[in-house]
Amino acid sequence: MNKPKQRGFTTTILHGDRQKTIEHGSHHKPIHTSVTYGYANSRDLAAVFQGKQTGYRYGRQGNPTVSALEDKITRMEDGVASICFATGMAAIGALFQAFLRQGDQVVSSVFLFGNTNSLWQTVEAQGVDVAFVDATQVSAVEAAITSTTRMVFVETIANPRTQIADLERIGQLCKAKGILYVVDNTMTSPYLFQPKSVGADLVVNSLTKSIAGHGNVLGGVVTDTGLFDWSAYPHIAANFRKLGAQQQGMAHMRAKALRDFGASLAPDAAHHIAVGAETLALRLERECSNALQLATMLEADPQVAAVYYPGLASHPQHALAQKYFRAFGSLLSFELKPEIDCFDFLNRLQVPINATHLGDTRTLVIPVAHTIFFEMGAERRAAMGIADGLIRVSVGIEDTDDLLADFGGALSGC
């Protein structure tokens, strides 16, 4: 018998819910608001609690609407299982809660989302060593690894300076040493890149960003790619060791991070994310095209000192971006000449919104050093290459000519 043809990314998402029975023939999994679930037979209830039978126990640990979204994300990332959380930061925090203990070490890229950087500082204060390295060089990662290293954590495209980690060679290094390799895929999304292809064991996505895409819902997710041998990982709770090696990690995380800490994704939020995800590919095609054209225009303008975008030939990791990603993403940043006030420039823009957030349908601009990275201090910003006048742009789906004209007009007024 011939195998069914592998469907494309968008077709798979659009029709994913219908691969299982949906109530009343609905095209979407309905929003199930119930917190608790009853069973006619008490033995069935006990079997669900003991993991001998599938089913739902309590809303904090699982919900039919959330499960449908988890199935979608798992297919997007070519994984074996996913767990959704209330926010992207809750998903990253779950890594610490589930898989790290006092005395362990994490090797992390120094080029990080500001809140992730703050979280690792909290983790350090609780007894886990965090070694920050330049992850664009696998040699820096290897040099930081010790006998206590449990995890290597990197982002695909760093926010805001767009550095790209040496993803494939780091994956090879982690596999050789049996270290858990975690890749935050938020800046690329599963449409532009699947971290499993470079050996990632766990993939993090902030569902709030490109996957939901409309700036109207919070969510996060961790996906197990099926590549890691959890039977060799020391911190898995004893009651999950009876499961197959591939199931142990997610079962442990669902209990020790989701259940025990309770950062559960609400069913109505899961529904918003699932609907937004249906147009992920369409939105990113437009956003990436807009971003490349805007970055090219900015680089050619004499008022601009530097532009950071992986799609430009001048980007240090441009060749890696071409190798790994379907397109170059919707995030760019740039610096104006030193004598130009970045606030005055931003206030001349008419189309973009002065706001934080990424992966929105609307173009958003923000002065990085004065806002989202202000808390970390000047010394740490300098180590990350964040200049005081750096402007981050999350490029949206507006008409390209409108964006180019607006930025061009604001630059001409400098």
C-alpha positions in Angstrom: 0.0 0.0 0.0 1.3 3.5 -0.9 2.0 5.8 2.1 -0.2 8.9 2.2 1.6 11.9 0.7 3.2 14.2 3.3 1.1 17.4 3.4 2.5 20.9 3.5 2.9 23.0 6.6 -0.3 25.1 6.3 -2.5 22.2 5.2 -1.4 20.2 8.2 -2.2 23.0 10.6 -5.6 23.8 9.0 -6.8 20.2 9.1 -4.9 19.0 12.2 -7.9 19.0 14.6 -9.9 16.9 12.1 -7.4 14.0 12.5 -9.3 13.2 15.6 -13.1 13.2 16.3 -14.4 16.7 16.9 -17.7 17.3 18.6 -20.6 18.1 16.2 -18.4 18.2 13.2 -16.8 21.4 14.2 -13.8 22.6 12.2 -12.0 23.7 15.4 -11.6 21.9 18.7 -14.2 23.6 20.9 -13.2 25.6 24.0 -13.7 23.2 26.9 -14.0 25.4 30.0 -14.5 22.6 32.6 -11.8 22.4 35.3 -12.6 18.9 36.4 -13.6 15.7 34.7 -15.9 12.9 35.9 -16.0 9.2 35.2 -19.0 6.8 35.5 -16.7 4.1 36.7 -14.4 4.9 39.7 -11.9 2.3 38.4 -11.4 4.4 35.3 -10.7 7.5 37.4 -8.1 5.6 39.3 -6.6 4.2 36.1 -6.3 7.8 34.7 -4.5 9.0 37.8 -2.1 6.1 37.7 -1.3 6.6 34.0 -2.8 3.3 33.0 -5.5 4.9 30.9 -5.6 8.1 28.9 -8.0 10.8 30.1 -8.3 14.2 31.9 -8.1 14.7 35.7 -7.9 18.4 36.4 -7.6 21.5 34.3 -4.2 22.5 35.6 -2.6 19.3 34.1 -4.5 19.1 30.8 -7.5 20.2 28.8 -9.0 19.0 25.5 -8.6 22.4 23.9 -5.0 22.7 25.1 -4.3 19.1 24.0 -5.4 19.9 20.5 -3.0 22.8 20.4 -0.2 20.7 21.8 -0.8 18.2 19.0 -0.5 21.0 16.4 2.7 22.3 17.8 4.1 18.8 18.0 3.4 18.3 14.3 4.9 21.7 13.5 8.2 20.8 15.2 8.2 17.2 14.0 8.3 16.1 17.7 6.9 13.4 19.8 5.1 15.5 22.5 4.5 19.1 23.6 3.4 20.8 26.8 1.8 24.2 26.7 2.2 26.9 29.4 0.6 30.2 30.3 3.5 32.2 28.8 6.7 31.7 27.0 8.7 32.5 30.1 6.7 29.9 32.0 7.8 27.4 29.4 11.5 28.4 29.9 11.1 28.4 33.7 9.7 24.8 33.4 13.0 23.7 32.1 14.7 24.8 35.3 11.9 23.4 37.6 11.8 20.0 35.9 15.4 19.3 34.9 17.9 21.2 36.9 19.1 20.9 40.5 21.5 22.6 42.8 25.0 22.0 41.7 24.1 21.5 38.0 25.4 23.8 35.3 23.7 25.4 32.2 25.7 26.7 29.3 23.7 29.5 27.8 24.2 31.8 24.9 25.0 35.3 26.1 22.8 36.7 23.4 19.4 36.3 25.1 15.9 37.7 25.3 16.0 40.1 28.3 13.6 38.1 30.5 15.4 34.9 29.8 18.6 36.6 31.0 16.8 37.7 34.1 15.5 34.1 34.7 19.0 32.6 34.5 20.2 35.2 37.1 17.4 33.9 39.4 18.5 30.3 38.6 22.1 31.2 39.6 20.9 32.6 42.9 19.3 29.2 43.6 22.4 27.2 43.2 22.6 26.3 39.5 25.7 27.6 37.7 25.1 29.4 34.4 27.9 29.9 32.0 27.2 32.6 29.4 29.1 32.1 26.2 29.2 33.4 22.6 27.2 30.7 21.1 28.0 31.8 17.5 31.2 29.7 18.1 30.9 26.1 19.1 34.4 26.3 20.6 33.1 28.7 23.3 30.3 26.3 24.2 32.7 23.4 24.4 35.2 25.3 26.5 32.4 26.1 29.1 31.2 22.5 29.5 32.1 20.8 32.8 31.3 17.5 34.4 28.2 19.1 35.9 26.7 20.5 32.7 23.2 19.2 32.2 21.9 21.6 29.6 23.0 23.9 26.7 20.5 26.6 25.9 20.5 28.8 22.8 18.2 30.9 20.7 18.0 30.6 16.9 18.1 34.3 16.1 19.0 36.5 19.1 16.9 39.4 20.2 17.7 42.2 19.4 21.1 42.0 17.6 20.1 38.9 15.5 23.2 36.8 16.2 22.8 33.2 15.1 24.1 30.4 17.2 26.3 27.7 15.6 23.3 25.5 15.9 24.3 22.3 14.1 27.8 22.0 15.6 26.4 22.7 19.1 23.9 19.9 18.5 26.7 17.5 17.5 28.7 18.5 20.6 25.7 17.9 22.9 24.9 14.5 21.4 28.5 13.4 21.8 28.5 14.4 25.4 25.0 13.3 26.3 24.0 16.8 27.3 20.4 18.1 26.9 20.3 20.6 24.0 17.5 23.2 24.2 16.8 25.6 21.4 14.4 28.6 21.7 12.8 28.8 18.3 10.6 31.8 18.9 12.4 34.2 16.6 12.2 31.8 13.7 9.1 29.7 14.5 8.5 26.2 13.2 7.7 27.5 9.8 11.1 29.0 9.1 13.1 26.4 11.0 12.8 23.1 12.9 15.5 22.8 15.5 15.2 19.0 15.5 17.1 19.2 12.2 20.2 20.4 14.1 19.9 17.9 16.9 17.8 19.8 19.4 16.3 17.6 22.2 13.8 20.2 23.5 12.3 23.1 21.5 10.8 26.2 23.2 8.4 28.5 21.4 6.7 31.6 22.8 3.2 31.1 21.4 2.5 34.7 22.1 4.8 35.8 19.2 4.6 34.6 15.6 2.6 31.4 16.1 -0.4 33.3 17.5 0.6 36.4 15.6 -1.9 39.0 16.5 -0.7 40.4 19.9 -3.9 39.3 21.7 -2.9 36.2 23.7 -0.1 34.8 25.9 1.3 31.3 25.7 4.4 29.1 25.6 5.3 25.6 24.8 8.1 23.0 25.1 8.3 20.3 22.5 10.3 17.0 22.9 11.8 16.1 19.5 12.3 12.4 20.5 16.1 12.6 20.1 17.1 12.5 23.8 17.6 9.3 25.9 15.8 10.3 29.0 16.6 6.9 30.7 20.2 8.3 31.2 19.0 11.7 32.7 19.5 11.7 36.5 16.6 14.0 37.6 13.6 12.0 36.3 11.2 11.1 39.1 11.2 7.4 40.0 7.6 6.8 39.2 8.2 7.9 35.5 11.0 5.5 35.0 8.5 2.7 34.3 7.6 4.5 31.1 9.5 4.1 27.8 12.6 6.2 27.6 11.1 8.6 25.0 8.1 9.4 27.3 9.9 10.0 30.6 11.0 13.6 30.0 7.5 15.0 29.1 5.7 13.0 31.8 8.2 14.3 34.4 7.8 17.9 33.1 4.0 17.8 33.0 4.0 16.7 36.7 6.9 18.6 38.2 6.6 21.8 36.2 3.1 22.2 34.9 1.1 20.5 37.7 3.2 21.6 40.6 3.8 25.2 39.6 0.5 25.6 37.8 1.4 28.0 34.9 -1.3 26.4 32.8 -2.5 27.7 29.5 -6.2 28.6 29.6 -8.5 26.9 27.1 -9.7 30.2 25.5 -6.1 31.2 25.1 -5.3 27.9 23.4 -8.2 28.4 21.0 -6.9 31.9 20.0 -3.4 30.6 19.5 -4.7 27.6 17.4 -6.7 29.9 15.1 -3.8 32.4 14.8 -1.4 29.5 13.9 -3.5 28.7 10.8 -2.0 31.8 9.0 1.5 31.5 10.4 3.1 30.7 7.0 1.2 33.4 5.2 2.0 36.1 7.7 5.7 35.2 7.9 6.1 35.2 4.1 4.9 38.8 4.1 6.8 39.8 7.3 10.1 38.4 6.1 9.8 40.0 2.7 9.0 43.4 4.3 11.9 43.0 6.8 14.4 42.2 4.1 13.4 45.2 2.0 13.4 47.5 5.0 16.8 46.3 6.2 18.2 46.8 2.7 16.9 50.3 2.5 18.2 51.2 6.0 21.6 49.8 5.2 21.9 52.1 2.2 20.8 55.2 4.1 23.7 57.6 5.2 21.9 58.4 8.4 22.1 54.8 9.6 25.3 53.6 11.3 24.6 49.8 11.4 21.8 47.4 10.5 21.5 43.9 12.0 19.4 41.5 9.9 20.4 37.9 8.9 19.2 38.5 5.4 21.9 41.0 4.6 25.1 39.8 3.1 26.9 42.0 5.7 25.6 40.0 8.6 28.3 37.9 10.3 26.1 34.7 10.2 24.4 35.3 6.8 25.7 32.0 5.4 24.3 30.1 8.4 21.0 31.9 8.0 20.9 30.8 4.4 21.8 27.3 5.4 19.3 26.8 8.2 16.2 29.0 7.7 13.5 29.2 5.1 13.6 33.0 5.3 15.4 35.4 7.5 12.7 36.4 10.0 10.7 39.5 10.9 13.2 40.9 13.5 15.8 43.5 12.7 17.6 46.3 14.6 19.6 49.3 13.6 21.7 52.1 15.0 21.4 55.7 13.8 24.5 57.9 13.5 25.6 59.0 17.0 24.5 62.6 16.6 20.8 61.6 15.8 18.4 61.3 18.8 16.7 57.9 18.5 13.6 59.2 20.3 13.1 62.1 17.9 13.4 59.6 15.0 10.9 57.2 16.5 8.4 60.0 17.1 8.5 60.9 13.4 7.4 57.5 12.4 3.6 57.2 11.6 3.0 53.6 10.6 4.9 51.6 13.3 3.7 51.5 16.9 6.0 52.4 19.8 5.6 49.2 21.7 7.3 46.1 23.0 6.4 42.6 21.5 7.5 40.6 18.5 5.9 38.6 15.7 2.8 40.8 15.5 0.9 41.6 12.4 1.7 45.3 13.0 5.2 46.8 12.8 6.5 47.6 16.3 9.5 49.7 17.2 11.3 50.2 20.5 14.5 51.9 21.8 16.1 48.8 23.3 18.6 50.1 25.8 16.1 52.4 27.4 13.3 49.9 27.8 13.4 46.1 27.6 17.1 45.9 28.3 17.4 48.8 30.7 17.2 46.6 33.9 20.3 44.6 33.1 22.6 47.7 33.2 25.1 49.3 30.9 27.9 46.8 31.5 25.8 43.8 30.5 24.3 45.6 27.5 27.8 46.4 26.3 28.8 42.8 26.5 25.8 41.9 24.4 26.6 44.6 21.8 23.5 46.7 22.6 24.2 50.4 21.9 22.3 53.2 23.6 20.8 54.2 20.3 19.8 50.7 19.1 16.3 50.5 17.7 14.5 47.2 17.4 11.9 46.6 14.7 9.4 43.8 14.7 8.2 44.0 11.1 4.5 43.4 10.3 2.4 42.7 7.3 1.7 46.3 6.3 1.9 47.2 2.6 5.6 47.3 1.8 5.6 50.7 0.1 3.9 52.3 3.2 6.6 51.0 5.5 9.5 52.0 3.3 8.1 55.5 2.7 7.5 56.0 6.4 11.0 55.0 7.5 12.5 56.9 4.6 10.6 60.0 5.5 11.6 59.8 9.2 15.2 59.4 8.2 15.1 62.4 5.8 14.0 64.5 8.7 17.2 63.7 10.7 
